[in-house]
Amino acid sequence: MRAVVVNEYGGPEVLTVTDVPDPTPGPDEILVRVAHSAVNRADTLQRQGGYPDPQRRDHEILGLEYAGTVAAVGDRVTLWQPGDRVMGIEAGACNAELLVTHERLALPVPESVDLADAAAFPEVFLTAWDALVVQGGLTSGRWALVHAGASGVGTAAIQIAKAIGARIAVTCSAGKIDACRELGADVVLERSPADWASELKSAVPGGVDVVLDVVGGEEANRNLASIKPQGTIVQVGLMGGAKTDVNIGLLLVKRATWIGTTLRSRPIEQKAAICQRFVAEMVPLIDAGVLRPVVDSRFELDRIADAHRHMEANANVGKILIDL
């Protein structure tokens, strides 16, 4: 099969599309013929040597999500059969023509969704829903703040918040404000160089209940200042840096909860549990069209380096998909 392999770390130019042996499913696994995948921020970090795949593989293949059809199943598989349309997340190896994944990690692609769009759902919608709702406790009537509102996770978060009856404020660059408003964000704030925290305080005087932060760095103190007492910050990424000075006093005074989370490194049982809950709670909303894919651009597999350059230019609104 053809796959995007990292043989050395560096810029987008180090990426190669090459032939590697086909994977073989184990007893509880399915073999997926991948039709579409995606590029995520984590892929660019892994390419640079900063975010290694927790699984040991013969080849370091990029890609955290996929959409395709089941090609074969293991002896103990009961949930799927060849020909079924599936999508999902993996710790890596999704930028390839074939992928092996545990049967309980695969999600059904609703009949109402084109397979070409399905790869825009798994990573960002699972991440946003898990952070805001499952861990953050966001419910109807409460306020969320999400940074990078026009990113894949951000566009998913806006839709999920509105679908459950919550209200949402987002930060983004000036050129992406209209896109966030069109998706339904209640408050849209320019993140830099504007003073978004002061603007948020005026718009939501009591503060927000949950913050989903993919930025980190200097946003840490502003997040603490922006939440209500007993509010929750869910730290999903560190685009702005991993280290900063933090006013711990704010954490105490607010009696706040600060959660660090990733999907990639969780044990398989935890991943399976969150995937199956997502099937029950969110996939019906995808099928009904309440949650929809936001696709920025598509690249053929052979143009994977260009897709990485596009991601690193921070020019995208929504997902960057890879068509195999």
Helices and strands as residue ranges (DSSP letters): E 2-6, G 12-14, E 15-19, E 29-39, H 41-47, E 65-73, E 85-89, E 98-102, G 103-105, E 106-108, H 115-118, H 122-129, I 130-135, E 143-146, H 152-163, E 167-172, G 174-176, H 177-183, E 187-190, H 196-203, E 208-213, H 219-226, E 227-235, H 248-253, E 257-260, H 268-281, H 283-287, E 295-300, G 301-303, H 304-312, E 319-323
